[in-house]
Amino acid sequence: MPELIGVIGVESLKFHTVDWISQMSDDKLLLRIHDDEFQYRRVTSLVPSLETHLKPRSICGSMAGDGIFTYRDGIAAAQVVAFSDSISASCKLATINNDSRGLSAAIFVCESLGMILIIFLLLEMLGRINKVVTIVAKLMFWIPSIVTWIDIGISIGGWVSVTQAEHSLAPTPWSRASIALLAFIYLYLVGIFILFWLHKAEYFAEERWALAGVAFCVPLLAIRVAYSLIFVITGNIAFNAMKGNPTLYLIMTMLPEFFIIAACTYIIATRISPLVKTRKKVQQTTEEEESRQRLSIGS
């Protein structure tokens, strides 16, 4: 948690611009001054004087935003254009004029769902390989689906808990459980990927492209998962998707997601044929091989 400095008055802060203010409880406020977060014990004179002396850019939990388009909002706008976690980004843009707890909770839930969709995209690419060259049982692809439904339920419970919490930015037991399940699904994906990688010599060219795509995306997804894990484990507000450090969010969330989506789109659109065509090609190759073997035996 941020450092507890103690009781202060307005005079000691009037020369600073507060980036945002969040009420943690009846007697505490969480303030961000430039890039530092501090926790203060509230004094009666502080609250009515905030607008006059501290010029706060936003007050978390209020029903009205400040109307200012910030660096973080620019990242959200880029996410919408790039189709990278568009729903979460749209909610973030909505906070410009309506900085409510409901939107904060929606951003948290959508960020988790965005990671789930990426994991399933990569699993689907591995599943396509498995339909051409069987490596694992189909049951192996059902397990993450079951865990995901559990995680979605936890995310919904987390949304309810965040909207009712005193401090909507802090991690909750619900959010910790949700991210823990996401980390489990990610590690499961890595394990499945390793199994497929060990059999790469058996694949045709298109399946090798699919495997290469997953190989490119797995490390990027690790960065994305690490961003959420750091926040729920440490509570460091810099790693909060809503009010954290925008540059950290750009490097560890927006860019990894963008490159993952771009790489998968390129491979699916240009390097992989529809599965029906691939199966016909495999069948034709098998028949040609059998014909050559019969000719060699006959000769």
C-alpha positions in Angstrom: 0.0 0.0 0.0 1.1 3.6 -0.4 2.9 5.2 2.5 0.8 6.5 5.4 2.2 10.0 6.1 -0.3 11.1 8.7 -2.6 14.0 9.3 -2.0 17.0 6.9 -3.7 20.2 6.1 -4.5 21.9 2.8 -1.6 24.4 3.1 1.0 21.6 2.7 -0.4 20.5 -0.6 -1.8 23.6 -2.2 1.2 24.0 -4.6 0.7 20.4 -6.0 -1.7 19.2 -8.7 -3.5 16.0 -7.6 -3.9 13.6 -10.5 -6.7 11.7 -8.8 -8.3 11.2 -5.5 -10.1 8.1 -4.1 -11.9 7.7 -0.8 -10.6 4.5 0.9 -12.7 4.7 4.0 -14.5 7.3 6.2 -11.2 8.8 7.4 -8.7 8.1 4.6 -8.1 9.4 1.1 -5.7 8.0 -1.5 -4.1 10.7 -3.6 -1.8 10.5 -6.6 0.5 13.5 -7.0 2.3 13.2 -10.3 3.7 9.7 -10.4 3.7 9.1 -6.6 0.8 7.6 -4.6 0.2 8.7 -1.0 -2.3 7.8 1.6 -3.5 10.5 3.9 -5.7 10.7 6.9 -8.6 13.0 6.0 -9.2 16.2 7.9 -12.5 18.0 7.7 -11.0 21.0 6.0 -9.4 19.0 3.2 -12.4 17.8 1.3 -14.2 21.1 0.7 -11.0 22.8 -0.2 -9.8 20.2 -2.8 -11.3 22.0 -5.8 -9.9 25.4 -4.8 -6.5 24.4 -3.7 -5.5 21.1 -5.3 -7.2 21.2 -8.7 -8.0 17.5 -8.8 -8.3 16.1 -12.3 -10.8 13.4 -11.3 -12.4 12.0 -8.2 -12.8 8.2 -8.3 -16.2 6.9 -7.5 -18.0 10.1 -8.5 -20.6 10.1 -11.2 -18.9 12.8 -13.2 -15.6 12.7 -15.0 -13.3 15.7 -15.6 -13.8 15.8 -19.3 -10.0 15.8 -20.0 -8.6 13.5 -22.6 -5.4 12.0 -21.1 -2.4 9.9 -22.2 -4.2 6.8 -20.8 -7.4 7.7 -22.8 -5.2 8.0 -25.9 -4.1 4.4 -25.4 -7.7 3.3 -25.0 -8.6 5.1 -28.2 -5.8 3.2 -30.0 -7.1 -0.1 -28.6 -10.5 0.6 -30.1 -9.0 1.3 -33.5 -6.8 -1.7 -33.4 -9.6 -4.0 -32.0 -7.4 -4.8 -29.0 -9.7 -5.3 -26.0 -12.2 -2.9 -27.5 -14.9 -3.2 -24.8 -12.5 -2.4 -21.9 -11.1 0.5 -23.9 -14.5 1.8 -24.6 -15.4 1.7 -20.9 -12.2 3.6 -20.2 -13.1 6.3 -22.7 -16.5 6.5 -21.1 -14.9 7.5 -17.8 -13.8 10.8 -19.3 -17.2 12.2 -18.5 -18.6 9.5 -16.2 -16.0 8.3 -13.7 -18.2 5.8 -11.9 -17.5 2.7 -9.9 -19.6 0.6 -12.3 -17.3 1.5 -15.2 -14.2 0.7 -13.1 -15.6 -2.7 -12.4 -16.6 -3.2 -16.0 -13.0 -2.4 -17.1 -11.7 -5.0 -14.6 -14.1 -7.7 -15.9 -13.4 -7.0 -19.6 -9.7 -7.0 -19.1 -9.9 -10.5 -17.7 -12.3 -11.6 -20.5 -9.9 -10.2 -23.1 -7.1 -12.4 -21.8 -9.4 -15.4 -21.9 -10.3 -14.7 -25.5 -6.6 -14.5 -26.5 -5.8 -17.8 -24.7 -8.7 -19.5 -26.5 -7.5 -18.1 -29.8 -4.1 -19.8 -29.3 -5.7 -23.0 -28.1 -7.9 -23.0 -31.2 -4.8 -22.8 -33.4 -3.3 -25.7 -31.6 -6.7 -27.5 -31.9 -6.6 -27.1 -35.6 -3.2 -28.8 -35.7 -4.6 -31.6 -33.6 -7.5 -32.2 -36.1 -4.9 -32.8 -38.9 -2.3 -34.6 -36.9 -3.6 -36.0 -33.6 -1.2 -35.2 -30.7 -3.5 -35.1 -27.7 -7.0 -36.3 -26.8 -9.9 -33.8 -27.4 -10.5 -33.8 -23.6 -7.3 -31.8 -23.2 -9.1 -28.8 -24.9 -12.2 -29.2 -22.7 -10.4 -28.6 -19.4 -9.6 -24.9 -20.0 -13.2 -24.3 -21.2 -14.5 -25.6 -17.9 -12.0 -23.5 -15.9 -12.9 -20.5 -18.0 -16.6 -20.8 -17.1 -15.6 -20.8 -13.4 -13.4 -17.8 -14.0 -16.3 -15.9 -15.7 -18.5 -16.6 -12.7 -15.8 -15.3 -10.4 -15.3 -12.2 -12.6 -19.1 -11.4 -12.3 -18.8 -11.9 -8.5 -15.8 -9.6 -8.5 -17.8 -7.0 -10.5 -20.4 -7.0 -7.7 -17.9 -6.8 -4.9 -16.0 -3.9 -6.6 -19.1 -1.8 -7.1 -19.9 -2.2 -3.4 -16.3 -1.8 -2.0 -15.1 1.3 -0.2 -12.0 1.5 -2.4 -12.9 0.3 -5.9 -9.3 0.4 -7.2 -7.9 -2.1 -4.6 -7.6 -5.8 -5.5 -10.2 -8.0 -3.9 -10.3 -11.8 -3.0 -12.5 -12.1 -6.1 -10.0 -10.4 -8.4 -7.2 -12.4 -7.0 -9.0 -15.7 -7.5 -9.9 -14.7 -11.1 -6.4 -13.8 -12.0 -5.1 -17.0 -10.4 -7.4 -19.0 -12.6 -6.2 -17.0 -15.6 -2.6 -17.8 -14.7 -3.5 -21.5 -14.4 -5.1 -21.5 -17.9 -2.0 -19.7 -19.3 0.3 -22.3 -17.8 -1.9 -25.1 -19.1 -1.7 -23.5 -22.6 2.1 -23.5 -22.3 2.1 -27.2 -21.4 -0.1 -28.0 -24.4 2.1 -25.9 -26.6 5.3 -27.8 -25.5 3.6 -31.1 -26.3 2.8 -29.9 -29.9 6.3 -28.4 -30.3 7.9 -31.8 -29.6 6.0 -33.2 -32.6 6.6 -30.4 -35.0 8.5 -32.7 -37.5 5.2 -34.5 -38.1 3.3 -31.4 -39.3 2.6 -30.0 -42.8 3.6 -26.5 -43.8 0.3 -24.9 -42.7 0.4 -26.6 -39.3 3.9 -25.4 -38.8 2.8 -21.8 -39.4 0.0 -22.3 -36.8 2.6 -23.6 -34.3 5.0 -20.7 -35.1 2.2 -18.3 -34.4 1.5 -19.7 -31.0 5.2 -19.8 -30.3 5.4 -16.0 -31.1 2.4 -15.2 -28.9 3.1 -17.2 -25.8 5.9 -14.9 -24.5 3.8 -11.8 -25.2 0.9 -13.3 -23.4 3.2 -13.9 -20.4 3.9 -10.2 -20.2 0.2 -9.5 -20.3 -0.7 -12.0 -17.5 2.3 -10.7 -15.4 0.8 -7.2 -15.5 -2.4 -8.3 -13.8 -0.6 -10.7 -11.4 1.6 -8.0 -10.1 -1.4 -5.8 -9.3 -3.4 -8.4 -7.5 -0.4 -9.7 -5.5 1.2 -6.4 -4.5 -1.7 -4.0 -4.7 0.7 -1.5 -6.5 -1.6 1.0 -8.1 0.9 1.6 -10.9 -0.3 -1.7 -12.4 -4.0 -0.9 -12.1 -5.7 -0.9 -15.5 -7.9 2.0 -14.6 -5.7 4.5 -12.8 -2.2 3.0 -13.0 0.9 4.2 -14.9 -0.1 4.6 -18.6 3.3 3.7 -19.9 3.3 0.4 -18.0 -0.2 -0.3 -19.4 1.0 0.5 -22.9 4.1 -1.8 -22.7 2.6 -4.7 -20.8 -1.0 -4.7 -22.0 -1.8 -2.8 -25.1 1.3 -3.6 -27.2 1.4 -7.4 -26.4 -2.3 -7.7 -27.2 -1.9 -5.8 -30.4 1.0 -7.9 -31.6 -0.8 -11.1 -30.7 -3.9 -10.2 -32.6 -1.9 -8.9 -35.6 0.3 -12.1 -35.8 -2.7 -14.5 -35.5 -4.7 -12.5 -38.1 -1.9 -12.6 -40.5 -1.3 -16.4 -40.1 -5.0 -17.3 -40.2 -5.7 -15.0 -43.2 -2.7 -15.7 -45.4 -0.9 -18.9 -44.2 -3.7 -21.4 -43.2 -6.3 -22.9 -45.5 -9.8 -23.9 -44.4 -9.7 -27.2 -42.6 -11.7 -29.0 -45.3 -9.1 -28.1 -47.9 -6.3 -29.2 -45.5 -7.9 -32.6 -44.9 -8.3 -33.2 -48.6 -4.6 -32.3 -49.1 -3.6 -34.8 -46.3 -5.8 -37.5 -47.9 -4.4 -36.9 -51.3 -0.8 -37.0 -49.9 -1.6 -40.2 -48.1 -3.1 -41.8 -51.2 0.0 -40.8 -53.3 2.3 -42.2 -50.7 0.4 -45.5 -50.7 0.4 -45.6 -54.5 4.2 -45.2 -54.5 4.6 -47.9 -52.0 2.5 -50.3 -54.1 4.5 -49.5 -57.2 7.8 -50.1 -55.4 6.6 -53.4 -54.1 5.4 -54.4 -57.6 8.7 -53.6 -59.2 
